[in-house]
Amino acid sequence: MPEIPEMEVYKNQLSKTVIHKKVTGVIINRERAINVEPAVFSELGNDQLIVYVSRRAKHLIVTLGNGYYLVGHLMLGGRIYLAEPGEKLKTQGSVILEFSGGEKLYFINLRLGWLHVMNEEEMDRQFAKLGPEPLSEFFTLEWLSDNLSQKRGTIKPLLTEQGFIAGIGNCYSDEILFGAGLRPDRKANEINPKESKQLFSAIPTVLRDAIANGGYMEKPFRLHDKLTGGHNEHLKVYDREGQPCSRCPGIIVLTTLSGKKSFFCPSCQR
């Protein structure tokens, strides 16, 4: 499932390609992916300029000229593709936005994911229970230390809890804990001040490195895209069970915590 880095990469690429373009057509092939009747969705999206593209947690936000927002969550298996004029895709696409220049923006395989049209009040309600953005100024060492001390659960599931910190999932929680040198089964309220600093440092470092490398999504965003998915070869522990640790002589192992897979090195993560 895409996490902060993948959605940030999408946001950055869309900001360079679709801002100020006009939506001239909306195609809905999967009605379950939207939140209103197809005719209403099309009416609100059609003939609108793309004003801004942003992100909140794992959500992509497209601001339209009429003040409405297209808010998308790709969930497991979803992805986005910008097709060039005349380019033919093998996939049908769950929702497609057509632009005046002939490009088409495909939201693909929204089997579990969705693309909803919202006003500002509806969007605020959607995000009301999310925790702080870990790349924002509101995410501080003091906040993290105070909140860790109040949590009895293990640190891996906690990092993926969207009401605690928004936008981190299975992949980057493992990578962050490796960066911090912490085992995923450590109790959050037993992490000492030194370890809190290590965790606080690892969170933005791991996420920013992943963004710079293009995240771990394997499918490209558009033709000749050399960025998307580039972080796969930089992952330290995620999906590397049985492989040597990059930091010590240990071997990466896989365990399950609260129903979530977790990869870590038992030799250098403590």
C-alpha positions in Angstrom: 0.0 0.0 0.0 1.4 3.5 -0.9 2.6 5.4 2.1 3.9 9.0 2.5 6.9 8.7 0.1 4.8 7.1 -2.7 2.0 9.7 -2.4 4.5 12.5 -2.2 6.2 11.4 -5.4 2.8 11.3 -7.1 2.0 14.7 -5.7 5.2 16.2 -7.0 4.9 14.6 -10.4 1.3 15.7 -10.8 2.2 19.2 -9.7 4.6 19.4 -12.6 2.2 18.0 -15.2 -1.4 18.8 -14.6 -1.6 22.2 -12.7 -3.7 24.7 -14.7 -4.9 22.0 -17.1 -8.6 21.8 -17.7 -10.6 18.7 -17.1 -12.6 18.1 -20.3 -14.0 14.7 -19.5 -14.6 12.2 -16.6 -14.9 8.5 -17.2 -16.1 6.3 -14.3 -15.7 2.6 -14.8 -16.0 1.6 -11.2 -18.9 3.4 -9.4 -17.8 1.9 -6.0 -14.7 4.0 -6.2 -16.6 7.3 -6.0 -18.9 8.7 -3.3 -21.7 10.4 -5.3 -23.7 9.5 -8.4 -21.6 9.4 -11.5 -23.5 12.3 -13.0 -22.8 14.5 -10.0 -19.1 13.5 -9.9 -18.8 14.3 -13.6 -20.6 17.6 -13.2 -18.4 18.8 -10.3 -15.2 17.7 -12.1 -15.9 18.5 -15.7 -14.7 21.8 -17.2 -12.6 22.6 -14.1 -9.0 23.7 -13.9 -6.6 21.8 -11.7 -5.5 24.5 -9.2 -3.3 22.6 -6.8 -2.2 19.1 -5.9 -1.4 18.3 -2.2 -1.2 15.4 0.2 -2.4 14.5 3.6 -1.1 11.3 5.1 -1.7 8.6 2.4 -4.3 10.7 0.6 -3.8 12.7 -2.6 -5.8 15.9 -2.8 -6.5 17.6 -6.1 -8.0 21.1 -5.7 -10.4 22.1 -8.5 -11.2 25.6 -9.7 -14.8 25.5 -8.3 -13.6 25.0 -4.8 -14.2 21.2 -4.6 -11.5 18.6 -4.0 -10.8 15.2 -5.5 -9.5 13.2 -2.5 -8.0 9.8 -3.3 -6.7 6.9 -1.3 -5.1 4.1 -3.4 -5.2 1.4 -0.7 -3.8 -2.0 -1.7 -3.1 -2.3 -5.4 -4.2 1.1 -6.6 -1.9 3.3 -8.7 -2.0 6.5 -10.8 -0.8 6.8 -14.4 -0.7 9.9 -16.7 -1.1 8.8 -20.3 0.2 10.9 -23.2 -2.2 12.1 -26.0 -3.1 9.0 -28.0 -1.4 6.6 -25.7 -3.3 3.3 -25.3 -3.3 1.4 -22.0 -4.1 -2.2 -21.5 -6.0 -1.4 -18.3 -9.4 0.2 -18.2 -8.9 2.4 -15.2 -11.4 2.8 -12.4 -11.7 6.6 -12.9 -10.2 8.6 -15.7 -9.8 12.4 -16.0 -9.4 13.7 -19.5 -7.5 17.0 -20.1 -7.7 19.6 -22.8 -4.2 18.8 -24.1 -5.2 15.2 -24.7 -3.6 13.7 -21.7 -5.6 11.3 -19.5 -5.0 10.7 -15.8 -5.9 7.1 -14.8 -6.7 6.0 -11.3 -6.1 2.3 -11.7 -7.3 -0.7 -9.7 -9.3 1.1 -7.1 -10.7 -2.2 -5.9 -10.2 -1.2 -2.3 -9.2 2.4 -2.9 -11.4 5.4 -3.8 -11.5 8.8 -5.4 -14.1 11.1 -3.7 -15.3 14.6 -4.5 -15.6 16.7 -1.4 -16.1 20.2 -0.2 -13.8 21.7 2.4 -16.0 20.8 5.3 -16.3 17.1 4.2 -12.5 16.9 3.7 -11.8 18.3 7.1 -14.1 15.6 8.6 -12.3 13.0 6.6 -8.9 14.0 8.1 -10.1 15.0 11.6 -8.8 11.8 13.3 -5.4 11.7 11.6 -2.3 12.2 13.7 0.4 14.8 12.8 2.4 14.7 9.6 5.9 13.4 10.4 7.5 15.8 7.9 5.8 18.9 9.4 6.9 21.4 12.0 4.2 20.1 14.3 6.0 16.8 14.7 8.6 17.4 17.4 10.8 15.3 19.7 8.8 16.6 22.7 5.5 15.5 21.1 6.9 12.1 20.2 8.5 11.4 23.6 5.4 12.5 25.5 3.1 10.3 23.4 5.3 7.2 23.4 5.3 7.3 27.2 1.5 7.1 27.2 1.3 4.0 24.9 1.5 0.5 26.2 1.5 -1.3 22.9 4.4 -2.4 20.7 6.2 0.2 18.6 5.7 -1.3 15.2 1.9 -1.4 15.2 1.8 2.0 16.8 3.9 3.6 14.0 1.3 2.4 11.5 -1.7 3.7 13.5 -2.9 6.7 11.5 -4.3 8.4 14.5 -0.9 8.4 16.1 1.3 9.5 13.2 -0.3 9.9 9.8 1.0 8.3 6.6 3.4 5.5 7.8 2.6 1.9 6.9 4.1 -1.5 7.0 7.1 -0.8 4.8 8.4 2.4 6.3 7.7 1.5 9.9 10.2 -1.4 9.4 12.7 0.9 7.7 12.3 3.6 10.4 12.8 1.1 13.2 15.9 -0.3 11.5 17.2 3.3 11.1 16.6 3.9 14.8 18.1 0.5 15.9 14.9 -0.6 17.6 13.2 -3.9 17.5 9.6 -3.8 16.3 8.3 -5.7 19.4 9.6 -3.1 21.9 7.0 -1.6 24.1 6.4 2.1 23.2 6.4 3.3 26.8 9.7 1.5 27.5 11.7 3.4 24.9 14.2 5.6 26.7 15.0 9.3 25.9 18.1 8.3 23.9 16.1 5.9 21.8 13.3 8.4 21.4 15.8 10.8 19.8 17.0 8.0 17.5 13.5 7.3 16.5 12.7 11.0 16.0 15.7 11.4 13.8 15.0 8.2 11.8 11.4 9.0 10.8 12.0 12.1 8.6 15.4 10.8 7.4 13.9 7.5 6.1 10.9 9.2 4.6 12.8 12.0 2.8 15.4 9.5 1.4 12.5 7.4 0.1 10.9 10.4 -1.6 14.2 11.4 -3.2 14.6 7.9 -4.6 11.0 7.7 -5.9 9.4 5.4 -3.3 8.8 1.7 -3.8 5.9 1.6 -6.2 7.0 -0.6 -9.1 4.8 0.7 -11.9 5.8 4.1 -13.6 3.7 7.3 -13.3 4.1 8.0 -17.1 6.1 7.0 -20.1 9.9 7.3 -19.6 9.5 7.7 -15.9 12.9 6.8 -14.3 12.1 8.0 -10.8 9.1 6.0 -9.5 10.0 2.8 -7.7 13.7 3.7 -7.4 13.7 3.2 -3.6 13.2 -0.6 -3.9 16.9 -1.2 -4.2 17.6 1.0 -1.1 15.3 -0.8 1.3 17.3 -2.1 4.3 14.9 -4.7 5.8 11.4 -4.6 4.3 10.7 -7.7 2.3 14.3 -8.9 2.7 13.7 -12.0 4.9 16.7 -14.3 5.0 19.1 -11.7 3.4 22.2 -10.3 5.1 21.8 -7.2 7.2 23.5 -4.1 5.6 24.8 -2.9 9.0 26.0 -6.0 10.8 26.6 -9.8 10.2 23.0 -10.6 11.1 20.2 -12.0 8.9 16.9 -10.2 8.3 14.0 -12.1 9.9 10.2 -11.9 9.5 7.8 -11.8 12.4 4.1 -10.9 12.9 2.9 -8.2 15.3 -0.8 -7.5 15.7 -1.5 -9.1 12.4 1.2 -7.1 10.6 4.3 -8.5 9.0 7.5 -7.0 10.3 11.0 -7.4 9.0 14.0 -6.6 11.2 17.6 -7.6 12.1 17.6 -9.3 15.5 21.4 -8.7 15.8 21.5 -4.9 15.6 18.0 -3.8 16.5 17.5 -3.8 20.2 
